[in-house]
């Protein structure tokens, strides 16, 4: 049984602990909370603004993806990216995190921020687990967005159909079509997805509509995907549009993509 003296000591200790916790802004009361700090908000648009006005004849892009929980391997890969000369920005093809937790997102962004050029990330299926989708929106911005850089329109599209119950709105084909229809404001287009359209995790009812949209305006030169954790390249629809799949950072490999007027090339950096 506690004595009056020990009770006063316990009360004082509890008050001290509460004061310490209230002063610690980064203390997480719940692993499932959604409360990123201001410095971790609007990451994609902030990063885009860092390079959007740079002019270059050839755009050089490091392509990585599926860095979920592979912190050590990702760190080694970042060292490789930082040794690439004249790199303009980095595309992350999604699955930034594994379990959709706030702390994972914070750790991952702090790690990816060590890349010496801005990175821009599409949402992946693991990023949507639990409250992860809401955290992604608060930290990175909308699931679907685009920007034009040196005449190239980069269209980032949420293709994680399974996580939305194979809804007819994921991917949002009408939004994709409207982005591509604005042909006077760009010369060529690159689509960035996480789940490729020939995957079982992509809504099969929307595959034909997706392919029709990217063919329609004859501006799309490349589709970049993640999700498969390994690199591949093919033209699965026999229409001249290449589909490039990124390595998972676990492989400690990346793709260096170069894009110029009406052309592109890529190579693996190990």
Secondary structure, DSSP 8 states (H G I E B T S, - for coil): ---HHHHHHHHHHHHHHHHHHHH-TT--S-TT-----GGGSSHHHHHHHHHTT---SSEEEEEEB--TT-HHHHHHHHHHHTTSTT--EEEE-S---SS--HHHHHHHHHHHTTSSS-EEE---SGGGTTTHHHHHHHHH--SSEEEEETTEEEEE----GGGGTT-TTSS-HHHHHHHHH-GGG-SEEEEE-SS-TTSTTS-GGGHHHHHHHHHHTS-EEEEEE-SSSS-EEE-TTSSS-EEEE--BGGGT-EEEEEEETTEEEEEEE-
